[in-house]
Amino acid sequence: MRVIHFTHGATESLNSSFRALGVTSVSLADADGDTHITCLHFVRGGKVLAPPATHDSALLIVSGKLELLFDAGDRATLTGGMGVVIEAGQHYSMQSGIGAIVIAVESRRLQATAQAISTPERIMGQRWPGEW
């Protein structure tokens, strides 16, 4: 077992090629091939204008709120406990008005499982920790 930390103090400024402002990151794990797991910390108003689009990506919101803006004009607003899988080649930007902690999983091929996909019936009445 190897304990990893993804607290803010473990992060460094995000690669400038991503055109990021107010976002730090720490690489958490890599696998053979092209699989990478990273934690992103967004401060209030933080943004990434050009995240890589070379791999499928799963963005999992640990806490806070993240807005995704896609080139096609689509938007998604995600809060803690939510995530999204984005196919390689889809260009988008990310921003957080209140701050967020995001786990990003990148791989050649990722597919959301049927058990994870949100439907009204599945999430109706669900509560997050602290809301009980």
N, C-alpha and C positions, 0 to 999 in steps of 0.2 A: 504494500500500500504506500502511496505517495500522496501526502496532503498538499493541496494547491490553495493558493489565496487569490481571490479576485476582488479584494477590497481596493478602494481608490488609491491607497498608498502603494499598491503593487503595480500601478499602471504607468505608462509613459505616453507622451504625445503621439497621436495617430499620424501615420505616414502622410506627409504633405501632398503626395500625389492624389490622395482621396479628396482634397479640398475640404478639409475638416476645420472646424472652429469650435473650441470648447468641448472636445471629445478626447478622452484618453483610452488606451487599450492595454490589455495584457494577453499574450498568447497562453492558452491553458493546456492544450494537447494537440498533437499531430499523430496521424496514422500513416501506415505505409501507403504510398500513393498520394492522392490529392485531397486528403481530408484534414481540415483544420478547425479547431475550436478556440474562439477568442471571446473575451469579455470586453464590452465597450461601456464606458462611463460618460454620460452626457451631463454637462452642467446645464442650468437653466439657460435656454436659448441656444444650446449646442446643436451643431448640424454637421452632416457629412453630405457634400454635394455630389461626389462621384465615387460611390462604393464600387468595388470590383464586380463585374458581371460575367466573369469567366467560368464560374461554377454555380451550381444550384446552391441556394443559401436558405437556412432556417434561422429566423430571427426570433428569439424567445425573450420576452420582456419579463425580467425578474421584478423590477419595481419601477414606478414612475409612469410616464406616458410618452409614446413615440408616434410621430406622424410620418407616414411614408407617402411620397409624391412620385407617381410614375409618369414617364414621358408621354404615355397615351392619355394623360389627364385624370387617371384614376387616383383615388386617395384611400388610405386606410389609417385609422387611428387605433392604436393598440395600447392597452394598459397592463399592469402587472398580472401575470397568469395567462397572458395571451401570446400568440406567436403567429408567424406566417412563413410559408415556404415560397420562395421566389425562384423561378427557373433561370438558368444561365441565359444571358443575352438580354434580359429585361433590365432596362436602365431606370434608375430611381434615385431619389435623394431621401435622407432621413433628417428629422429635426425634432427637438423636444423643447417645449415651452416651459416645462417645470422641472426637467431633468429626468434621467432614466438610467437604469442598468440593464444591459442587453447581452445575452449570450448569442453569439453568431456561430453557426455550424456551417462550414462550406465543404462541399464534396462534388464529385462529378455528377452524381445522380442522387437526389433526395426526393422522397414522395411522402406527403402527409398520409398517415394511416387513417383508415375509416373511423377508428375509435377517437381520434384527435380532432377531426373536422367538426366545427361548430354547426349545430342546427338549432332552431328555436326550441324543439322538443328536448334536446340534450342539455341546453344551458338554462332553460326556464327555471327560475327560482334558486339557482345556484348562488352561493355566497362565498366570498373570499375570507380567509382568516382575518379576524378582527371585526367582521360584520355580524357575527352571531349574536 
